[in-house]
Each structure stands twice: as C-alpha cells, then as structure tokens.
Amino acid sequence: MTSWPAPAKLNLFLHITGQRSDGYHELQTVFQFLDYGDYLQFKVTEQMEICLQTPIPNVADEQNLVVRAAKLLQQYADVKQGVRISLEKKLPMGGGLGGGSSNAATTLVALNQLWQCELSAKALAQLGLSLGADVPVFIHGHAAWAEGVGDQLTEISPLEPWYVVIVPNCHVSTSEIFASSELTRNCEPITIPRFLSGEGRNICEDVVKKDYPPVKAALDWLDQHAQSRMTGTGACVFAGFGSQIQAQQVVAELPLGWQGFVAKGCNQSPLITTSA
C-alpha cells in the first residue's frame, strides 16, 4: 500500500466581502500548507468496492469525504477497479485546518494516478469543488490567494515560518459561524501587495471568541509570544516564528492539558512532492 500525505492548511487571514443571493459568502483569504497532517494508504483491488478500513467515529462512510471522493472519481472516469483505504488521522475535526478537504484532495490525486485515470489537475479540482470549496487548493498544491467562495486561486509565495498551532478543546461549527447575525460581511477588499505588507485579519475571530471561550484563551495566551490568529472558522489558532527552536520553546510552555504542535509553513504542498 502506498502512503500519501493529506497536509493541514492555514488561513493566513480571512475577510468576508459580501454575500451572494444563493447564501454563499464572498471571501478573501490566503491558504498556506503545513508539513503536518493526515496520511492515507491505498490498495487497488479488482472489485469495484470502495472500502474505508479505518472509519471515523460518528461519521458514516457515505458522509466521509474520502469515500465520497473515491466514488466520485470512480463514477466520473468509469473506473472498473476498487480500492481499500486506510486513514491515519492526526488533524482535529472542526479545527479549521482543512482535514476533510485535504483527505478528499489526496484521495482524488492518488487514485487518479493509481487507477490511471489521467485527468488533469484542473479537471480534478473541478470534481473536488463539488465536495467542498477548499478541495481545489489542496489539489493544485501551491499557497494561494483565494477569492469568490474560496475557489478563485492565484498562486503566491508568502514567508514560510515555523508555526505554533494550538488545538483548543472544542469543535467549532463552520455553518454556525457563517450564519451568525454578528458576523461582519462587508470587509473592504484588499490586494495581494497589501496582504504581503501586513494587512488582513480573521474576521470570524470576534464571533468565535464570544461563543467558544477555549479559543479566546488560546489566542490570548499565544499573543504573549507572537501575533496570534485563528485559522478558518477555528478552533485552531497559530502564530509564526523565525526558527523551529523558538516555536518548540513556546509549545513546551503550553498550559497543562493544552494541545499543540510545531509545523513548517510550506508554499508547495507535501502532496505535490509525493505525486510528482
């Protein structure tokens, strides 16, 4: 069985510039990958069954993005083979690190190769968009400035610091945050140069901090060491440091019972290195 990475992502900032008539929000954000994430293994079979050998508790197979991605590609490319899949889960659910979307993207990229579908990255990304707005960025595999619903991507190359990521003990519902009446939805659009010069924040933080005290506590604590920020709609928060040693020293000081890890920011996804 071949092992494939499904890396985490950070949203280095997140603005909401409007809301469309269909209810979806217009966003501006930057995605950057981490050298940390889940791993998937795939064993191609001659039967057409899609079998996830490591189910996630409380997530039915038909709702699991790994299984949905495999079935989607199998049907789209008229594949007559099946696959057995094992998932080593490290990324928390509801953490804003993109675990489910990354799992789906890795499944599409890996099976496109293993099943010899020969679809382009553009075609895979279009398929992946039906599974989630974040899936295409994982398929393209480069840090990106994103607009629209997060699907209009422009490659950029921000700094690649060492990050401290804190994982608060709570699960934040993305749909709940985007439905909040207190969420700001009219941010002034900014440009890539303005972001690279230091502008931008996560507009969801105020709503999440009010409703999820563990997230507020993590942001306040990390702010003592460097400017902290929430990724996506949370719950995870992060801050960048100039060296691995600095980041590890901060994690070593985490309050008792807190969880966190150190990871390197990557403008090229570890998935792309594996699939090349």
C-alpha positions in Angstrom: 0.0 0.0 0.0 1.3 3.4 -1.0 1.2 6.2 1.7 0.1 9.7 0.7 0.1 12.9 2.8 -3.0 15.0 3.4 -1.4 18.1 4.8 -3.1 20.7 7.0 -3.7 24.3 5.8 -3.7 27.6 7.5 -5.8 30.6 6.5 -3.3 33.4 7.0 -6.2 35.9 7.0 -9.9 35.7 6.2 -12.2 38.6 5.1 -15.8 38.4 4.0 -16.5 41.0 1.4 -20.2 40.2 0.7 -22.9 37.5 0.5 -24.4 36.2 -2.7 -28.0 35.7 -3.5 -27.6 31.9 -3.0 -26.4 32.4 0.6 -22.7 31.7 -0.1 -20.2 34.2 1.2 -17.6 36.1 -0.9 -14.2 35.7 0.7 -10.7 36.9 0.5 -8.1 34.6 2.1 -4.7 33.1 1.8 -4.1 29.4 2.0 -0.7 28.0 3.1 0.2 24.4 3.8 1.9 22.8 6.8 4.4 19.9 6.8 1.9 18.2 9.2 -1.3 16.3 8.5 -3.1 13.1 8.0 -1.8 10.1 5.9 -3.8 7.8 3.6 -2.9 4.5 2.2 -4.5 3.0 -0.9 -4.6 -0.6 -2.2 -6.2 -1.0 -5.6 -8.5 -4.1 -5.9 -10.1 -5.7 -8.9 -13.6 -5.5 -7.3 -15.3 -2.1 -7.6 -16.0 -1.8 -3.9 -14.7 1.3 -2.1 -13.7 0.2 1.4 -12.5 2.6 4.1 -10.8 0.3 6.6 -10.4 2.9 9.3 -13.8 4.6 9.7 -14.0 7.8 11.7 -16.2 7.6 14.8 -19.6 9.2 14.4 -19.0 9.8 10.6 -20.9 7.4 8.3 -19.0 6.2 5.3 -21.4 7.8 2.9 -20.7 11.2 4.6 -16.9 10.7 4.7 -15.1 12.9 2.2 -12.6 10.1 1.5 -15.2 7.7 0.4 -17.2 10.3 -1.4 -14.1 11.4 -3.4 -13.2 7.9 -4.4 -16.8 7.1 -5.5 -17.0 10.4 -7.4 -13.8 9.7 -9.4 -14.7 6.1 -10.0 -18.0 7.1 -11.5 -16.7 10.1 -13.4 -13.8 8.2 -15.0 -15.8 5.0 -15.4 -13.2 3.0 -13.4 -13.8 -0.7 -13.1 -11.5 -1.2 -10.1 -12.0 -0.6 -6.4 -9.8 0.4 -3.5 -9.1 -0.3 0.1 -8.2 2.8 2.0 -6.6 3.4 5.4 -6.6 6.8 7.1 -4.2 7.8 9.8 -6.0 10.8 11.4 -3.9 13.5 13.1 -5.9 16.6 12.2 -8.8 17.5 14.5 -12.3 17.8 13.2 -13.7 21.3 13.4 -10.3 22.8 13.8 -10.1 24.9 10.7 -7.0 23.0 9.4 -8.9 21.6 6.4 -8.5 17.9 7.3 -11.6 16.7 5.5 -10.9 18.7 2.3 -7.3 17.6 2.3 -8.3 14.0 2.7 -10.7 14.4 -0.3 -8.0 16.0 -2.4 -5.4 13.4 -1.6 -7.8 10.7 -2.4 -8.6 12.3 -5.8 -4.9 12.9 -6.7 -3.7 9.4 -5.5 -6.5 7.4 -7.2 -6.2 9.5 -10.4 -2.6 8.1 -10.5 -3.3 4.6 -9.1 -6.3 4.0 -11.3 -4.6 5.6 -14.3 -7.4 8.0 -15.0 -5.0 10.6 -16.4 -7.2 13.5 -15.5 -5.6 17.0 -15.4 -5.2 18.9 -12.1 -7.8 21.3 -13.4 -10.3 18.5 -14.0 -9.6 17.0 -10.6 -10.1 20.4 -9.0 -13.4 20.9 -10.7 -14.5 17.5 -9.4 -13.2 18.3 -6.0 -15.2 21.6 -5.8 -18.4 19.6 -5.6 -17.0 18.1 -2.4 -16.0 21.4 -0.8 -14.7 24.9 -1.6 -11.3 24.2 -0.1 -10.6 21.0 -2.0 -9.2 22.6 -5.2 -6.4 24.5 -3.4 -5.2 21.1 -2.0 -5.3 19.6 -5.4 -3.3 22.4 -7.1 -0.9 22.2 -4.2 0.5 25.8 -4.0 0.0 28.5 -1.5 -2.8 30.7 -2.9 -4.6 34.0 -2.7 -8.3 32.9 -2.9 -11.4 34.9 -3.7 -15.0 34.1 -4.6 -16.2 31.3 -2.3 -12.5 30.4 -2.0 -12.3 28.8 -5.4 -10.7 31.6 -7.5 -7.0 30.9 -6.8 -3.8 32.9 -7.5 -0.5 31.4 -6.6 1.5 33.5 -4.1 4.7 32.9 -2.1 4.4 34.3 1.4 7.1 33.7 4.0 7.4 30.1 5.3 7.8 30.5 9.1 7.7 27.8 11.7 4.3 27.8 13.2 3.0 27.0 16.7 -0.6 25.6 16.3 -2.8 25.3 19.4 -5.7 22.9 19.3 -8.4 24.2 21.7 -10.6 21.5 23.3 -13.7 22.4 21.3 -15.3 21.8 17.9 -16.4 25.0 16.0 -19.3 24.6 13.5 -18.4 26.5 10.3 -22.1 26.7 9.3 -22.9 28.2 12.7 -20.3 30.9 12.4 -21.2 31.9 8.9 -24.9 32.0 9.9 -24.2 34.3 12.9 -26.0 37.7 12.7 -22.9 39.3 14.4 -20.5 38.2 11.6 -19.1 41.1 9.6 -19.9 40.6 5.9 -18.8 43.9 4.3 -15.0 44.0 4.6 -13.3 46.3 2.2 -11.5 44.2 -0.4 -7.7 44.3 -0.1 -5.0 43.4 -2.6 -2.2 40.9 -2.6 0.5 43.6 -2.0 -1.4 45.0 0.9 -1.7 41.5 2.5 2.1 40.9 1.9 2.8 44.2 3.6 1.0 43.0 6.8 -2.7 43.9 6.3 -5.5 41.4 7.0 -7.1 39.7 9.9 -9.6 36.8 10.5 -13.0 38.5 10.6 -14.5 35.4 12.2 -12.4 35.7 15.4 -14.8 38.0 17.2 -17.8 35.8 16.8 -15.8 32.6 17.7 -14.1 34.1 20.7 -17.5 35.2 22.1 -19.1 31.7 21.8 -16.0 29.5 22.4 -14.0 30.5 25.5 -11.2 28.0 24.8 -10.4 29.7 21.5 -10.3 33.1 23.2 -8.0 31.7 25.9 -5.7 30.2 23.3 -5.5 33.4 21.3 -4.8 35.5 24.4 -2.1 33.1 25.6 -0.3 32.9 22.2 -0.5 36.6 21.8 2.1 36.9 24.6 4.6 35.2 22.4 3.8 36.5 18.9 0.8 37.8 16.9 -1.8 35.0 17.0 -4.6 34.3 14.6 -7.3 31.8 14.1 -7.4 29.6 11.0 -10.6 29.4 9.0 -13.6 29.5 11.4 -11.5 27.9 14.1 -11.0 26.3 16.5 -7.2 26.1 16.0 -5.0 29.2 16.4 -1.5 29.8 15.2 1.5 32.2 15.3 4.6 32.3 13.2 8.2 32.1 14.5 11.6 32.6 12.9 13.0 29.2 13.9 12.0 25.7 14.8 13.7 26.1 18.2 11.7 29.2 19.1 8.4 27.5 18.1 9.3 24.4 20.1 10.1 26.5 23.2 6.7 28.1 23.0 4.9 24.7 22.7 7.0 23.5 25.7 5.4 26.2 27.8 1.7 25.4 26.9 -0.5 25.3 30.0 -1.2 21.9 31.5 -3.8 20.0 29.5 -3.5 22.1 26.3 -2.6 20.5 23.0 -0.4 22.0 20.3 2.3 21.2 17.7 5.0 22.8 15.7 5.0 22.7 11.9 6.8 24.4 9.0 4.8 26.6 6.6 5.0 25.3 3.0 4.2 27.1 -0.2 4.3 23.8 -2.0 2.1 21.1 -0.6 3.8 17.8 0.6 1.2 16.1 -1.6 2.7 17.5 -4.8 6.1 16.2 -3.8 4.7 12.8 -3.3 2.6 12.7 -6.5 5.4 14.1 -8.8 
